[in-house]
Amino acid sequence: MEIRVATYNVEIRNEPFHFEDNNCNETVIVSTYVENKLVSKTKYGLVKKEEVYAKLKLGDSVNLNRCYVKDFSISEYKKNIGYDELSSIDVNGFIAENAFFDCTLRTDFSYIKFAGAVKFNEAVFAHGNVSFYHCEFTDSVVEYKSVEFGVGEISFQYVNFGDADVLFGSSKFYGGVVSFINANFNDGNALFNNINFYDSKVKFHYTKFGKGDLSFQKSKFGNQTIDFRKVEFGDGRVDFRRAVFGDGYIVFDESEIISGRVNFRSARFGNNDMSFKLVNFGTAEVLFENVSFGTGSLSFAQSTSKYISFKASRLDVALDLTVKKADIIDLSETIVRDIIDLKTINHRVNIKTLYLNGMRNLGRIIIDWKDNNVKELITSQQKTTLRQKSEQFNTLKEDFHLSGKYEDEDKAYIQFKRYELQADYKSATRAGGLEKLKVVNYGFRWLVFDKMGLYATSPIRVFASMCVVYVLFSLMYLVQPIIGHGHINSVGATDGMSYFQTCFYHSAITFLTIGYGDFYPTGLSRGISVAEGWMGLFLMSYFTVAFVRKILR
């Protein structure tokens, strides 16, 4: 992440300066250097802080457009007029666009009640700390657009911004700490678009937003902590689209949003942990689509949401989705290179629908067929085709195999083959013509592969099918003499078996392809015997495959 260290050279000249309504007796030339290279030279009118204090005492509005002020301190002003340090001062409008605030330790605007317009657009706070601690703004728009804040603590703690918009777009914070702890933005929009925080710590915990939107679109964060713990986001949209995060720790734990949308589309994250633990997203859509995650971990443990989407994102992080409740989690078209955890022993993971279609799984998915109700997660999807559901079960089948969870693998494999068969059948019936002839094939696959053996995953199912087929053929032999189309004859047998016993005996030696030759069929029973011999050979092979498959695993 880029780092910018600027130094300033201040030259005061005994020359008058005029800018709009401001007429100053002296001119200040500020030269800005970055890496010892001159990047700008700007003229300002010199205004002494005592002149500002005098206007405040008279209750006049303050206009410092294109002015240079050093060591402005509202605390010093209150001390001069005998006010308590923690008491508030009323200011009827404060405009300082293109102004330059210089200080030794701190530029202090704390405990001010601003009335009227407040504009600091394109101002420069050159050195040290800047404090707007415990300020209050009326319902006029508050403007800090394209402001440059130097290295230090920039404090907007406990500020009440009123119900109007707060504009910080395109500002720069060159380092230190940027704090909005316990600030209240009420129902206005808070726009931080295109901000560059360089290597500043950013703190918003306990901040409150109302019905307005919060936007950090295209903003850049450095390698320090980004803290949004226990923030109340209200009803507005939270927008981090195309934001770029450095390698700092990012935390949103225990925050709340009532409705709207939380949008991180096309954002880029660095190599550190990100935490959304215990966040209540309410009814808001949470979008991490087309996002590139660095290494580290991303946790949504025990969070509550309606819809979370990681669609088309690259997941190089260990993703913890052990949520408390989520109606839909969309991981479609993602590239997974680490772990996705959907199973915990601490609480029940309650997810209604999970999308995995188009996923490239190069990592691992920690999930349990029973505990996570996997079948319902996929079958409940409203936006996917039968083929896509089939592919998702196949993805899980492969992951279960790598995890050694063979029982879960079998269950996923069965669903994979069933949805694949349904998709093939639906495609054939829609195509018409010769394709419809394949319907017979699909019927055979449904009966033999699925119903008789669960796709070779259940030896018991195959054995039961063998017993059913054996009994059916035995009964067919039994009814042949009645309808006059065949008979089972003896070759010198003297054991006195009844015809009922003979039919079942002949069926057994035919089904098992033993063929002692002591009984033989005539008429239609010959064809039935041939069919039974083939079915016996097929089902015994089917049983062997299913049994050996179980034993080898």
C-alpha positions in Angstrom: 0.0 0.0 0.0 1.3 3.4 -0.9 2.8 5.7 1.8 3.0 9.5 1.4 5.2 11.7 3.7 4.8 15.4 2.9 6.8 18.3 4.3 5.8 21.9 4.1 7.9 25.1 3.8 6.0 28.2 5.0 7.1 31.6 3.8 5.4 34.8 5.1 5.5 37.9 2.9 4.5 41.4 3.7 2.2 41.6 0.7 -1.6 42.0 0.7 -3.7 39.0 -0.4 -7.2 39.1 -1.8 -9.5 36.2 -2.4 -13.2 36.6 -2.7 -14.4 38.5 0.4 -11.1 37.9 2.3 -8.6 40.7 2.4 -5.4 40.0 4.2 -2.4 42.2 4.9 0.1 39.4 4.5 0.6 36.6 2.1 1.8 33.1 3.0 3.4 30.9 0.4 3.3 27.2 1.3 5.6 24.9 -0.7 4.8 21.2 -0.5 7.5 18.6 -0.8 7.2 14.8 -1.2 10.4 12.8 -1.1 12.3 16.1 -1.2 10.6 17.0 -4.5 8.5 20.1 -4.8 5.0 19.1 -5.8 3.1 22.4 -5.3 3.4 26.0 -4.3 0.3 27.8 -3.1 -0.5 31.3 -1.9 -2.8 32.0 1.1 -3.9 35.0 3.1 -2.5 35.1 6.6 -5.2 35.1 9.3 -4.1 35.1 12.9 -6.1 32.8 15.3 -6.9 35.8 17.4 -8.8 37.3 14.5 -10.9 34.2 14.3 -11.5 34.2 18.0 -12.8 37.8 17.8 -15.3 36.8 15.2 -16.5 33.9 17.3 -16.9 36.2 20.3 -19.1 38.5 18.2 -21.2 35.6 17.0 -20.2 36.2 13.4 -19.8 33.5 10.8 -16.3 32.6 9.9 -14.9 32.7 6.4 -11.4 31.4 6.0 -11.4 30.6 2.3 -7.9 30.4 1.0 -6.5 31.5 4.3 -3.6 30.3 6.4 -4.2 29.8 10.1 -1.8 28.5 12.7 -2.5 26.8 16.0 -6.3 27.4 15.9 -7.7 26.0 19.2 -11.3 26.3 20.4 -10.1 25.1 23.8 -7.7 28.1 24.0 -10.5 30.4 22.9 -12.8 29.1 25.7 -10.1 29.5 28.2 -9.6 33.1 27.1 -13.3 33.9 27.6 -13.6 32.0 30.8 -15.6 29.0 29.5 -15.2 25.5 30.9 -13.2 23.3 28.6 -16.0 20.7 28.2 -18.7 23.3 27.5 -20.0 23.8 24.0 -19.5 27.0 21.9 -22.1 28.1 19.3 -20.6 28.9 15.9 -22.9 30.5 13.2 -21.3 29.1 10.1 -17.7 28.1 9.4 -16.3 28.1 5.8 -12.7 27.3 5.2 -12.4 26.0 1.6 -8.9 25.8 0.3 -7.7 26.9 3.7 -4.4 25.8 5.3 -4.4 24.9 9.0 -1.0 24.6 10.5 -0.2 23.7 14.1 2.5 22.6 16.5 0.5 20.0 18.3 -3.2 20.1 17.5 -5.8 22.0 15.5 -8.8 22.0 17.8 -12.5 22.3 16.8 -13.8 20.3 19.8 -17.2 21.0 21.5 -18.5 23.3 18.8 -22.2 23.5 17.9 -22.1 24.5 14.3 -25.1 26.3 12.9 -25.4 27.1 9.2 -23.0 26.1 6.5 -19.8 24.1 7.4 -17.4 23.7 4.5 -13.8 22.6 4.6 -13.5 21.5 1.0 -9.9 21.2 -0.3 -8.5 22.4 3.0 -5.2 21.2 4.3 -4.5 20.2 7.9 -0.7 20.1 7.7 0.8 18.8 10.9 -0.2 17.1 14.1 -3.6 16.2 15.4 -7.0 17.5 14.3 -10.0 17.3 16.7 -13.7 17.8 16.0 -14.4 15.9 19.2 -18.0 16.2 20.5 -19.1 18.6 17.8 -22.7 19.1 16.7 -23.9 20.0 13.3 -27.3 21.3 12.3 -29.2 19.9 9.3 -27.0 21.7 6.8 -24.7 19.7 4.5 -21.3 19.1 6.1 -18.5 19.2 3.5 -15.0 17.9 3.9 -14.4 17.1 0.2 -10.8 16.7 -1.1 -9.4 17.6 2.3 -5.8 16.6 3.2 -5.2 15.5 6.7 -1.6 15.2 7.9 -0.1 12.5 10.0 -1.7 12.4 13.5 -4.9 11.6 15.3 -7.9 12.9 13.3 -10.8 12.7 15.7 -14.5 12.9 15.0 -15.4 11.0 18.1 -18.9 11.6 19.6 -19.8 13.9 16.7 -23.5 14.5 15.9 -23.8 15.2 12.2 -27.5 16.1 12.1 -29.8 14.8 9.4 -28.1 16.3 6.4 -25.4 14.7 4.2 -21.8 14.4 5.3 -19.4 14.6 2.4 -15.8 13.4 2.8 -15.3 12.4 -0.9 -11.7 12.3 -2.3 -10.1 13.3 1.0 -6.7 12.0 2.1 -5.6 10.9 5.5 -1.8 10.5 5.4 -1.3 8.4 8.5 -2.0 8.0 12.2 -5.5 7.4 13.5 -8.8 8.3 11.9 -11.5 8.0 14.5 -15.3 8.2 14.2 -16.0 6.3 17.4 -19.5 6.8 18.8 -20.3 9.3 16.0 -23.9 9.7 15.0 -24.8 10.3 11.3 -28.5 10.2 12.0 -30.6 10.0 8.7 -28.2 11.8 6.4 -25.9 10.1 3.8 -22.3 9.6 4.8 -20.2 9.7 1.6 -16.5 8.7 1.9 -16.0 7.9 -1.8 -12.5 7.9 -3.3 -10.9 8.4 0.1 -7.3 7.4 0.5 -6.5 6.5 4.1 -2.9 5.6 3.2 -1.5 3.9 6.3 -4.0 5.2 8.9 -5.9 3.2 11.5 -9.6 3.7 10.8 -12.0 3.4 13.7 -15.8 3.5 13.4 -16.8 1.3 16.3 -20.1 2.2 18.1 -21.0 4.6 15.3 -24.6 5.0 14.4 -26.2 5.5 11.0 -29.9 6.0 10.3 -31.8 5.9 7.0 -29.1 7.4 4.9 -26.5 5.6 2.9 -22.8 5.0 3.8 -20.4 4.8 0.9 -16.7 4.0 0.7 -16.9 3.4 -3.0 -13.4 3.2 -4.6 -11.7 4.2 -1.3 -8.2 2.9 -0.4 -7.3 1.5 3.1 -3.8 0.9 4.3 -2.1 -1.8 6.3 -3.5 -0.8 9.7 -6.7 -2.0 11.5 -10.1 -1.1 10.0 -12.5 -1.2 12.8 -16.3 -1.3 12.3 -17.2 -3.2 15.5 -20.7 -2.8 17.0 -21.8 -0.2 14.4 -25.5 0.4 13.9 -25.9 0.8 10.1 -29.6 1.5 10.1 -31.7 1.2 7.0 -29.4 2.7 4.4 -27.1 1.0 1.9 -23.5 0.3 2.9 -21.3 0.5 -0.2 -17.7 -0.6 -0.4 -17.7 -1.3 -4.2 -14.2 -1.3 -5.7 -12.6 -0.4 -2.4 -9.0 -1.5 -2.0 -7.9 -2.9 1.4 -4.3 -3.3 2.5 -2.9 -5.9 4.8 -4.6 -4.5 7.9 -7.0 -6.5 10.1 -10.7 -5.8 9.2 -13.4 -6.2 11.8 -17.2 -5.7 11.7 -18.0 -7.9 14.7 -21.4 -7.5 16.4 -22.6 -4.8 14.0 -26.2 -4.5 12.9 -28.0 -3.4 9.8 -31.8 -3.3 9.5 -32.3 -3.5 5.8 -30.8 -2.2 2.5 -27.7 -3.7 1.0 -24.1 -4.3 2.1 -22.1 -4.1 -1.1 -18.4 -5.1 -1.5 -18.6 -5.9 -5.3 -15.2 -5.8 -7.0 -13.4 -4.9 -3.8 -9.8 -6.1 -3.3 -8.6 -7.4 0.1 -5.0 -7.8 1.4 -3.4 -10.5 3.4 -4.9 -10.4 6.8 -8.0 -11.6 8.7 -11.5 -10.2 8.2 -14.2 -10.8 10.7 -18.0 -10.4 10.5 -18.7 -12.5 13.6 -22.1 -12.1 15.3 -23.2 -9.5 12.7 -26.9 -9.1 12.2 -27.5 -8.2 8.6 -31.2 -8.1 9.0 -33.0 -8.2 5.7 -30.1 -6.7 3.8 -28.4 -8.3 0.8 -24.7 -8.9 1.5 -22.7 -8.9 -1.8 -19.1 -10.0 -2.0 -19.3 -10.6 -5.8 -16.3 -10.5 -8.0 -14.1 -9.9 -5.0 -10.4 -10.9 -4.7 -9.5 -12.1 -1.2 -5.9 -12.3 -0.1 -4.6 -14.9 2.3 -5.8 -15.0 5.9 -9.3 -15.8 7.1 -12.8 -14.5 6.6 -15.3 -15.3 9.3 -19.1 -15.0 9.5 -19.4 -17.2 12.6 -22.8 -16.9 14.3 -23.9 -14.1 12.0 -27.5 -13.7 10.8 -28.5 -12.8 7.3 -31.1 -13.3 4.5 -28.7 -13.5 1.5 -24.9 -13.6 1.3 -23.3 -13.8 -2.2 -19.7 -14.6 -3.0 -20.5 -15.1 -6.7 -17.5 -15.1 -9.1 -15.1 -14.3 -6.3 -11.6 -15.7 -5.8 -11.5 -17.3 -2.3 -7.9 -17.7 -1.2 -8.9 -17.2 2.4 -10.2 -19.7 4.9 -13.9 -18.9 4.9 -15.9 -19.6 8.0 -19.6 -19.8 7.2 -20.7 -21.3 10.5 -23.5 -18.8 10.6 -26.3 -18.7 13.1 -28.9 -18.3 10.3 -28.8 -17.6 6.6 -31.6 -18.1 4.1 -29.3 -18.2 1.1 -25.5 -18.4 0.7 -24.3 -18.1 -2.9 -20.8 -19.5 -3.7 -21.5 -20.0 -7.4 -18.7 -19.5 -9.9 -16.1 -19.0 -7.1 -12.5 -20.2 -7.2 -11.8 -21.9 -3.9 -8.2 -22.4 -2.8 -8.6 -22.8 0.9 -11.1 -24.1 3.4 -14.8 -23.3 3.5 -16.1 -24.3 6.9 -19.9 -25.0 7.3 -19.8 -27.2 10.3 -19.2 -26.5 14.0 -19.7 -28.2 17.3 -20.6 -25.0 19.2 -23.9 -24.2 17.6 -26.2 -25.4 14.8 -25.5 -23.9 11.4 -28.8 -23.0 9.9 -28.6 -22.4 6.2 -31.7 -23.0 4.0 -30.1 -22.8 0.5 -26.5 -23.1 -0.7 -25.4 -22.4 -4.3 -22.3 -24.1 -5.5 -22.9 -24.2 -9.3 -19.9 -23.4 -11.3 -17.5 -23.6 -8.4 -13.8 -24.5 -9.0 -13.0 -26.2 -5.8 -9.2 -26.4 -5.3 -9.5 -26.4 -1.6 -11.8 -28.2 0.9 -15.4 -27.8 2.0 -16.0 -28.8 5.6 -19.6 -29.9 5.6 -21.8 -32.8 7.0 -24.6 -34.4 5.0 -26.9 -34.8 8.0 -25.9 -31.9 10.2 -26.0 -29.4 7.4 -29.0 -31.0 5.7 -27.0 -30.9 2.4 -29.8 -32.4 0.2 -32.2 -29.6 1.1 -29.4 -27.0 0.6 -29.2 -27.9 -3.0 -32.7 -29.1 -3.9 -34.3 -25.9 -2.5 -32.5 -23.8 -5.1 -34.9 -21.7 -7.2 -32.4 -20.3 -9.7 -30.6 -23.5 -11.0 -31.4 -26.1 -13.6 -31.4 -29.9 -13.0 -28.0 -30.1 -14.6 -26.6 -27.4 -12.3 -27.9 -29.2 -9.3 -26.3 -32.4 -10.6 -23.0 -30.7 -10.9 -23.2 -29.3 -7.4 -23.8 -32.7 -5.9 -20.9 -34.0 -7.9 -18.7 -31.2 -6.4 -19.7 -32.3 -2.9 -19.2 -35.9 -3.8 -15.6 -35.3 -4.8 -15.0 -33.2 -1.6 -16.5 -35.9 0.6 -14.2 -38.5 -1.0 -11.1 -36.4 -0.3 -12.3 -35.9 3.3 -12.7 -39.7 3.7 -16.4 -39.3 4.4 -17.5 -42.2 2.2 -21.1 -42.5 3.5 -21.7 -38.8 2.7 -19.9 -39.3 -0.6 -22.4 -42.1 -1.5 -25.4 -39.9 -0.7 -24.0 -37.1 -2.8 -23.2 -39.5 -5.6 -26.8 -40.8 -5.6 -28.2 -37.3 -5.9 -25.7 -36.4 -8.6 -26.7 -39.4 -10.7 -30.5 -38.8 -10.1 -30.4 -35.2 -11.2 -28.2 -36.1 -14.1 -30.7 -38.7 -15.2 -33.6 -36.2 -14.8 -31.7 -33.6 -16.8 -31.0 -36.1 -19.6 -34.6 -37.3 -19.7 -35.9 -33.7 -19.8 -33.5 -32.9 -22.6 -34.6 -35.9 -24.6 -38.4 -35.2 -24.2 -37.9 -31.6 -25.3 -35.8 -32.5 -28.3 -38.4 -34.9 -29.9 -37.7 -37.1 -32.9 -35.2 -40.0 -32.5 -34.1 -38.5 -29.2 -37.4 -39.7 -27.6 -36.3 -43.3 -28.2 -33.8 -42.7 -25.4 -36.6 -42.5 -22.9 -36.6 -46.3 -22.8 -32.9 -46.2 -21.9 -33.6 -43.6 -19.1 -36.4 -45.8 -17.8 -34.0 -48.8 -17.6 -31.3 -46.7 -15.8 -33.9 -45.4 -13.4 -35.2 -48.9 -12.5 -31.9 -50.9 -12.5 -29.2 -48.4 -11.6 -31.2 -46.3 -9.1 -34.0 -48.3 -7.6 -32.4 -51.8 -7.6 -28.9 -50.7 -6.4 -28.7 -47.0 -5.6 -25.9 -46.7 -8.2 -23.8 -49.5 -6.6 -23.7 -47.7 -3.3 -25.9 -50.2 -1.4 -25.1 -54.0 -1.4 -28.1 -54.6 0.7 -30.4 -52.8 -1.8 -28.9 -55.0 -4.6 -29.4 -58.2 -2.5 -33.0 -57.3 -1.8 -33.5 -56.7 -5.5 -32.0 -60.1 -6.3 -34.5 -61.7 -3.9 -37.4 -59.8 -5.4 -36.4 -60.8 -9.0 -35.9 -64.5 -7.9 -39.4 -64.6 -6.4 -41.0 -63.0 -9.4 -39.4 -65.5 -11.8 -40.5 -68.4 -9.6 -44.1 -67.2 -9.6 -43.9 -66.8 -13.4 -42.9 -70.5 -13.7 -45.7 -71.4 -11.3 -48.5 -69.8 -13.5 -47.3 -71.2 -16.8 -49.2 -74.5 -16.6 -52.3 -72.6 -15.6 -52.3 -70.5 -18.8 -51.0 -73.4 -20.9 -47.8 -71.9 -22.2 -45.0 -73.8 -20.4 -44.0 -76.3 -17.8 -41.0 -77.3 -15.6 -40.2 -81.0 -16.3 -38.1 -83.5 -14.3 -35.3 -85.6 -15.6 -35.8 -88.7 -13.4 -36.1 -86.8 -10.1 -37.4 -89.1 -7.3 -37.5 -86.8 -4.3 -41.2 -86.1 -4.7 -41.1 -82.2 -4.7 -44.4 -80.5 -5.3 -44.7 -78.3 -8.5 -44.6 -75.2 -6.3 -41.2 -76.4 -4.8 -40.0 -77.4 -8.3 -40.7 -73.9 -9.7 -38.7 -72.2 -6.9 -35.9 -74.7 -7.1 -35.6 -74.4 -10.9 -35.7 -70.6 -10.5 -32.8 -70.7 -7.9 -30.5 -72.9 -10.0 -31.2 -70.8 -13.1 -30.8 -67.4 -11.3 -27.5 -68.5 -9.8 -26.4 -70.1 -13.1 -25.8 -73.5 -11.5 -27.8 -75.6 -13.9 -27.7 -79.2 -12.5 -29.9 -80.5 -15.3 -32.4 -82.4 -13.1 -35.2 -80.1 -14.2 -35.7 -78.4 -17.6 -38.3 -75.9 -18.9 -40.6 -76.3 -21.9 -42.7 -73.9 -23.9 -42.6 -70.2 -22.8 -40.8 -71.2 -19.6 -37.6 -71.7 -21.7 -37.6 -68.0 -22.6 -38.3 -67.1 -19.1 -35.3 -69.2 -17.9 -33.0 -67.5 -20.4 -34.1 -64.1 -19.1 -33.7 -65.2 -15.5 -30.2 -66.6 -16.1 -29.1 -63.2 -17.7 -30.7 -61.2 -14.8 -29.1 -63.5 -12.2 -25.6 -63.0 -13.8 -26.1 -59.3 -14.1 -27.4 -58.8 -10.5 -24.7 -61.0 -9.0 -22.1 -58.9 -10.7 -23.9 -55.8 -9.6 -23.9 -57.1 -6.0 -20.2 -58.0 -6.3 -19.3 -54.5 -7.4 -21.3 -52.8 -4.7 -20.0 -55.2 -2.0 -16.4 -54.9 -3.0 -16.7 -51.1 -3.2 -17.8 -51.0 0.4 -15.2 -53.4 1.6 -12.3 -51.6 -0.1 -13.2 -48.3 1.5 
